[in-house]
Amino acid sequence: MTVTFIKRQKERARQQRNQDKQVKREQLKREKAERPARVSGGVDPDIAHIIPGPQAPLE
C-alpha cells in the first residue's frame, strides 16, 4: 500500500462519517418537528403533583 492510497482511504472514511452525521442531523430535525410540545396547558405532567416548599413529615 502506498501513502497516497492510505490517505485516499482516510479521506473517503472522513467524508462518509460527515455524510452519516448530516443524515442523522436531518432525521433528528424532522423527528423534533413532528413531536408534540413537551408542555401542554402550561403544566409538565411529570411534575404536576409536586408541591414546592417545605414538605410535611411522613409520620
C-alpha positions as CSV (number, residue, x, y, z in Angstrom):
1,M,0.0,0.0,0.0
2,T,1.2,3.4,-0.8
3,V,0.9,6.5,1.3
4,T,-1.4,8.1,-1.3
5,F,-3.8,5.1,-1.2
6,I,-4.0,5.2,2.6
7,K,-4.6,9.0,2.5
8,R,-7.4,8.4,0.0
9,Q,-9.0,5.7,2.2
10,K,-8.9,8.1,5.2
11,E,-10.4,10.9,3.2
12,R,-13.2,8.6,2.0
13,A,-13.9,7.4,5.5
14,R,-14.0,11.0,6.8
15,Q,-16.4,12.0,4.0
16,Q,-18.6,9.0,4.8
17,R,-18.7,9.9,8.5
18,N,-19.6,13.5,7.7
19,Q,-22.4,12.3,5.4
20,D,-23.7,10.0,8.1
21,K,-23.7,12.8,10.6
22,Q,-25.6,15.1,8.2
23,V,-28.2,12.4,7.6
24,K,-28.6,11.9,11.3
25,R,-29.0,15.7,11.9
26,E,-31.7,16.0,9.3
27,Q,-33.5,12.9,10.7
28,L,-33.4,14.4,14.2
29,K,-34.7,17.7,12.9
30,R,-37.6,16.0,11.2
31,E,-38.4,14.0,14.3
32,K,-38.3,17.1,16.5
33,A,-40.7,18.9,14.2
34,E,-43.1,16.0,14.3
35,R,-43.0,15.6,18.1
36,P,-45.8,17.3,20.2
37,A,-44.7,20.0,22.6
38,R,-43.5,18.7,25.9
39,V,-45.6,21.0,28.0
40,S,-49.3,21.1,27.2
41,G,-51.5,23.6,29.1
42,G,-48.5,25.1,30.8
43,V,-48.1,22.1,33.2
44,D,-45.5,19.4,32.8
45,P,-47.2,16.1,33.7
46,D,-44.1,14.7,35.3
47,I,-44.1,17.4,38.0
48,A,-47.8,18.4,38.2
49,H,-48.3,16.7,41.6
50,I,-45.2,18.1,43.2
51,I,-45.8,20.9,45.8
52,P,-42.9,23.4,46.2
53,G,-41.7,24.4,49.7
54,P,-41.3,22.5,52.9
55,Q,-42.7,19.1,53.0
56,A,-45.0,17.6,55.7
57,P,-43.4,14.9,57.9
58,L,-44.1,11.3,56.7
59,E,-45.3,10.1,60.2
